[in-house]
Amino acid sequence: MFRLVGVAILLFWLVMMGLLVQEEVLPGLLMQEDASYADPLRRRLDPDESLMGILLGAQRIGASYTALLPHADGTYEIQNATT
């Protein structure tokens, strides 16, 4: 009886470890290249700016300004200012 419970616990643990490795480890190992902003930014054609309000309840307590600036060499600069 105790041996059966031990085997069941071991099998459960092995299955859970396999699922954990499949979900958390394998996707990182199977990636072709490092994750970056490069792919989404390649699809962008125009510079982008956004202004978002920071609210506490209904009261505005600040703002966040973000700008995406392309450079001539194909790179981008992300600027952010929060007040």
OpenMM code with the backbone's topology and positions (N, CA, C; nanometers):
from openmm import Vec3, app, unit

residues = "MET PHE ARG LEU VAL GLY VAL ALA ILE LEU LEU PHE TRP LEU VAL MET MET GLY LEU LEU VAL GLN GLU GLU VAL LEU PRO GLY LEU LEU MET GLN GLU ASP ALA SER TYR ALA ASP PRO LEU ARG ARG ARG LEU ASP PRO ASP GLU SER LEU MET GLY ILE LEU LEU GLY ALA GLN ARG ILE GLY ALA SER TYR THR ALA LEU LEU PRO HIS ALA ASP GLY THR TYR GLU ILE GLN ASN ALA THR THR".split()
positions = [
    Vec3(0.0826, -0.1199, 0.0000),
    Vec3(0.0000, 0.0000, 0.0000),
    Vec3(0.0866, 0.1257, 0.0000),
    Vec3(0.1850, 0.1297, 0.0942),
    Vec3(0.2710, 0.2472, 0.1019),
    Vec3(0.3563, 0.2606, -0.0244),
    Vec3(0.3956, 0.1457, -0.0799),
    Vec3(0.4762, 0.1486, -0.2018),
    Vec3(0.3952, 0.2059, -0.3181),
    Vec3(0.2673, 0.1708, -0.3274),
    Vec3(0.1805, 0.2202, -0.4325),
    Vec3(0.1635, 0.3722, -0.4217),
    Vec3(0.1464, 0.4221, -0.3014),
    Vec3(0.1341, 0.5668, -0.2794),
    Vec3(0.2636, 0.6365, -0.3182),
    Vec3(0.3761, 0.5789, -0.2830),
    Vec3(0.5053, 0.6379, -0.3197),
    Vec3(0.5257, 0.6424, -0.4695),
    Vec3(0.4893, 0.5351, -0.5377),
    Vec3(0.5009, 0.5314, -0.6847),
    Vec3(0.4064, 0.6339, -0.7471),
    Vec3(0.2859, 0.6473, -0.6956),
    Vec3(0.1896, 0.7448, -0.7479),
    Vec3(0.2420, 0.8874, -0.7296),
    Vec3(0.2989, 0.9154, -0.6144),
    Vec3(0.3549, 1.0492, -0.5894),
    Vec3(0.4707, 1.0759, -0.6832),
    Vec3(0.5574, 0.9782, -0.7023),
    Vec3(0.6711, 0.9938, -0.7925),
    Vec3(0.6244, 1.0174, -0.9356),
    Vec3(0.5262, 0.9405, -0.9817),
    Vec3(0.4739, 0.9598, -1.1175),
    Vec3(0.4093, 1.0971, -1.1336),
    Vec3(0.3329, 1.1396, -1.0341),
    Vec3(0.2716, 1.2718, -1.0380),
    Vec3(0.3782, 1.3804, -1.0467),
    Vec3(0.4818, 1.3688, -0.9657),
    Vec3(0.5911, 1.4662, -0.9650),
    Vec3(0.6610, 1.4703, -1.1008),
    Vec3(0.6882, 1.3533, -1.1584),
    Vec3(0.7544, 1.3476, -1.2890),
    Vec3(0.6691, 1.4124, -1.3980),
    Vec3(0.5392, 1.3877, -1.3966),
    Vec3(0.4494, 1.4487, -1.4951),
    Vec3(0.4481, 1.6006, -1.4781),
    Vec3(0.4378, 1.6466, -1.3542),
    Vec3(0.4347, 1.7909, -1.3296),
    Vec3(0.5667, 1.8572, -1.3700),
    Vec3(0.6789, 1.7922, -1.3420),
    Vec3(0.8089, 1.8470, -1.3828),
    Vec3(0.8193, 1.8527, -1.5353),
    Vec3(0.7696, 1.7499, -1.6022),
    Vec3(0.7700, 1.7494, -1.7486),
    Vec3(0.6872, 1.8634, -1.8049),
    Vec3(0.5700, 1.8869, -1.7481),
    Vec3(0.4861, 1.9986, -1.7930),
    Vec3(0.5523, 2.1332, -1.7657),
    Vec3(0.6171, 2.1454, -1.6505),
    Vec3(0.6871, 2.2692, -1.6170),
    Vec3(0.7990, 2.2975, -1.7173),
    Vec3(0.8777, 2.1960, -1.7476),
    Vec3(0.9869, 2.2126, -1.8436),
    Vec3(0.9314, 2.2465, -1.9814),
    Vec3(0.8236, 2.1805, -2.0214),
    Vec3(0.7632, 2.2061, -2.1518),
    Vec3(0.7130, 2.3495, -2.1626),
    Vec3(0.6535, 2.4029, -2.0581),
    Vec3(0.5963, 2.5373, -2.0619),
    Vec3(0.6981, 2.6483, -2.0392),
    Vec3(0.7964, 2.6258, -1.9535),
    Vec3(0.8863, 2.7325, -1.9120),
    Vec3(1.0250, 2.7273, -1.9738),
    Vec3(1.0773, 2.6108, -2.0026),
    Vec3(1.2156, 2.5980, -2.0482),
    Vec3(1.2239, 2.5831, -2.1994),
    Vec3(1.1463, 2.4926, -2.2557),
    Vec3(1.1571, 2.4634, -2.3990),
    Vec3(1.1301, 2.5825, -2.4901),
    Vec3(1.0297, 2.6680, -2.4643),
    Vec3(1.0094, 2.7808, -2.5555),
    Vec3(1.1332, 2.8700, -2.5671),
    Vec3(1.2037, 2.8911, -2.4590),
    Vec3(1.3254, 2.9716, -2.4636),
    Vec3(1.4370, 2.9039, -2.5401),
    Vec3(1.4460, 2.7736, -2.5302),
    Vec3(1.5501, 2.7003, -2.6017),
    Vec3(1.5214, 2.6886, -2.7505),
    Vec3(1.3937, 2.6896, -2.7880),
    Vec3(1.3559, 2.6717, -2.9275),
    Vec3(1.3480, 2.8019, -3.0063),
    Vec3(1.3658, 2.9158, -2.9391),
    Vec3(1.3602, 3.0439, -3.0101),
    Vec3(1.4764, 3.0534, -3.1083),
    Vec3(1.4470, 3.1064, -3.2268),
    Vec3(1.5476, 3.1194, -3.3306),
    Vec3(1.6441, 3.2341, -3.3019),
    Vec3(1.5939, 3.3417, -3.2434),
    Vec3(1.6780, 3.4576, -3.2139),
    Vec3(1.6324, 3.5194, -3.0825),
    Vec3(1.7134, 3.6072, -3.0298),
    Vec3(1.6792, 3.6727, -2.9051),
    Vec3(1.5562, 3.7612, -2.9226),
    Vec3(1.4764, 3.7691, -2.8186),
    Vec3(1.3594, 3.8559, -2.8223),
    Vec3(1.4046, 4.0010, -2.8208),
    Vec3(1.3416, 4.0823, -2.9042),
    Vec3(1.3764, 4.2241, -2.9088),
    Vec3(1.2594, 4.3016, -2.9674),
    Vec3(1.2757, 4.4317, -2.9715),
    Vec3(1.1764, 4.5179, -3.0332),
    Vec3(1.1950, 4.5245, -3.1847),
    Vec3(1.2953, 4.4584, -3.2410),
    Vec3(1.3314, 4.4740, -3.3819),
    Vec3(1.2159, 4.4369, -3.4758),
    Vec3(1.1514, 4.3239, -3.4557),
    Vec3(1.0454, 4.2819, -3.5480),
    Vec3(0.9269, 4.3775, -3.5486),
    Vec3(0.8705, 4.4125, -3.4345),
    Vec3(0.7581, 4.5061, -3.4394),
    Vec3(0.7986, 4.6423, -3.4970),
    Vec3(0.9197, 4.6862, -3.4690),
    Vec3(0.9612, 4.8175, -3.5184),
    Vec3(0.9858, 4.8165, -3.6685),
    Vec3(1.0244, 4.7052, -3.7255),
    Vec3(1.0433, 4.6973, -3.8706),
    Vec3(0.9136, 4.7226, -3.9450),
    Vec3(0.8025, 4.6887, -3.8849),
    Vec3(0.6721, 4.7058, -3.9486),
    Vec3(0.6199, 4.8492, -3.9381),
    Vec3(0.6812, 4.9292, -3.8575),
    Vec3(0.6355, 5.0670, -3.8381),
    Vec3(0.6942, 5.1556, -3.9455),
    Vec3(0.6137, 5.2442, -3.9997),
    Vec3(0.6606, 5.3334, -4.1046),
    Vec3(0.6783, 5.4766, -4.0557),
    Vec3(0.5978, 5.5184, -3.9618),
    Vec3(0.5989, 5.6573, -3.9162),
    Vec3(0.6461, 5.6664, -3.7715),
    Vec3(0.7080, 5.7801, -3.7368),
    Vec3(0.7374, 5.8029, -3.5945),
    Vec3(0.6065, 5.8055, -3.5163),
    Vec3(0.6134, 5.7681, -3.3921),
    Vec3(0.4926, 5.7588, -3.3118),
    Vec3(0.5123, 5.8347, -3.1821),
    Vec3(0.4081, 5.9054, -3.1399),
    Vec3(0.4090, 5.9754, -3.0116),
    Vec3(0.2787, 5.9446, -2.9410),
    Vec3(0.2839, 5.9339, -2.8101),
    Vec3(0.1606, 5.9143, -2.7342),
    Vec3(0.1710, 5.9873, -2.6011),
    Vec3(0.0584, 6.0375, -2.5582),
    Vec3(0.0470, 6.1051, -2.4297),
    Vec3(-0.0646, 6.0357, -2.3534),
    Vec3(-0.0316, 5.9863, -2.2340),
    Vec3(-0.1308, 5.9168, -2.1522),
    Vec3(-0.1410, 5.9840, -2.0167),
    Vec3(-0.2615, 5.9981, -1.9682),
    Vec3(-0.2835, 6.0546, -1.8374),
    Vec3(-0.2682, 5.9506, -1.7279),
    Vec3(-0.2185, 5.9932, -1.6130),
    Vec3(-0.2088, 5.9063, -1.4961),
    Vec3(-0.3150, 5.9532, -1.3977),
    Vec3(-0.4066, 5.8625, -1.3659),
    Vec3(-0.5217, 5.8989, -1.2833),
    Vec3(-0.5172, 5.8275, -1.1497),
    Vec3(-0.5646, 5.8960, -1.0480),
    Vec3(-0.5884, 5.8368, -0.9173),
    Vec3(-0.7363, 5.8561, -0.8904),
    Vec3(-0.8119, 5.7490, -0.9124),
    Vec3(-0.9571, 5.7634, -0.9105),
    Vec3(-0.9979, 5.8440, -1.0332),
    Vec3(-1.0655, 5.9559, -1.0121),
    Vec3(-1.1061, 6.0416, -1.1230),
    Vec3(-1.0138, 6.1627, -1.1374),
    Vec3(-0.9168, 6.1769, -1.0475),
    Vec3(-0.8291, 6.2934, -1.0483),
    Vec3(-0.7014, 6.2641, -1.1275),
    Vec3(-0.6679, 6.3542, -1.2199),
    Vec3(-0.5454, 6.3403, -1.2968),
    Vec3(-0.4276, 6.3867, -1.2105),
    Vec3(-0.3298, 6.2980, -1.1932),
    Vec3(-0.2158, 6.3319, -1.1074),
    Vec3(-0.0850, 6.3380, -1.1843),
    Vec3(-0.0885, 6.3095, -1.3138),
    Vec3(0.0344, 6.3147, -1.3923),
    Vec3(0.0101, 6.2739, -1.5356),
    Vec3(0.1192, 6.2644, -1.6100),
    Vec3(0.1099, 6.2255, -1.7500),
    Vec3(0.2363, 6.1501, -1.7898),
    Vec3(0.2241, 6.0682, -1.8929),
    Vec3(0.3376, 5.9947, -1.9470),
    Vec3(0.3430, 6.0214, -2.0970),
    Vec3(0.4567, 6.0719, -2.1427),
    Vec3(0.4778, 6.1002, -2.2841),
    Vec3(0.5801, 6.0008, -2.3371),
    Vec3(0.5473, 5.9341, -2.4474),
    Vec3(0.6373, 5.8381, -2.5094),
    Vec3(0.6509, 5.8705, -2.6568),
    Vec3(0.7745, 5.8696, -2.7067),
    Vec3(0.8008, 5.8960, -2.8483),
    Vec3(0.8904, 5.7856, -2.9038),
    Vec3(0.8605, 5.7437, -3.0246),
    Vec3(0.9394, 5.6450, -3.0963),
    Vec3(1.0044, 5.7166, -3.2138),
    Vec3(1.1358, 5.7320, -3.2082),
    Vec3(1.2069, 5.8112, -3.3070),
    Vec3(1.2986, 5.7233, -3.3919),
    Vec3(1.2744, 5.7175, -3.5241),
    Vec3(1.3624, 5.6378, -3.6100),
    Vec3(1.4923, 5.7132, -3.6394),
    Vec3(1.6013, 5.6385, -3.6539),
    Vec3(1.7295, 5.6961, -3.6927),
    Vec3(1.7616, 5.6527, -3.8356),
    Vec3(1.8528, 5.7240, -3.9004),
    Vec3(1.8886, 5.6969, -4.0393),
    Vec3(1.9482, 5.5577, -4.0581),
    Vec3(2.0120, 5.5029, -3.9552),
    Vec3(2.0755, 5.3715, -3.9683),
    Vec3(1.9783, 5.2549, -3.9470),
    Vec3(1.8482, 5.2845, -3.9356),
    Vec3(1.7480, 5.1791, -3.9198),
    Vec3(1.7163, 5.1437, -3.7770),
    Vec3(1.7824, 5.2068, -3.6814),
    Vec3(1.7529, 5.1822, -3.5411),
    Vec3(1.6487, 5.2821, -3.4926),
    Vec3(1.5956, 5.2570, -3.3765),
    Vec3(1.4949, 5.3445, -3.3173),
    Vec3(1.5388, 5.3852, -3.1774),
    Vec3(1.4900, 5.4991, -3.1368),
    Vec3(1.5117, 5.5473, -3.0005),
    Vec3(1.3746, 5.5627, -2.9356),
    Vec3(1.3607, 5.5083, -2.8167),
    Vec3(1.2367, 5.5210, -2.7426),
    Vec3(1.2618, 5.6209, -2.6309),
    Vec3(1.1859, 5.7299, -2.6325),
    Vec3(1.1974, 5.8319, -2.5282),
    Vec3(1.0707, 5.8290, -2.4445),
    Vec3(1.0862, 5.8464, -2.3135),
    Vec3(0.9717, 5.8487, -2.2245),
    Vec3(0.9963, 5.9509, -2.1166),
    Vec3(0.8931, 6.0289, -2.0883),
    Vec3(0.8993, 6.1258, -1.9792),
    Vec3(0.7695, 6.1141, -1.8989),
    Vec3(0.7820, 6.1031, -1.7696),
    Vec3(0.6661, 6.0947, -1.6822),
    Vec3(0.6703, 6.2112, -1.5846),
    Vec3(0.5573, 6.2817, -1.5767),
    Vec3(0.5500, 6.3975, -1.4864),
    Vec3(0.4378, 6.3804, -1.3876),
] * unit.nanometer
topology = app.Topology()
chain = topology.addChain("A")
for resn in residues:
    res = topology.addResidue(resn, chain)
    for name in ("N", "CA", "C"):
        topology.addAtom(name, app.Element.getBySymbol(name[0]), res)
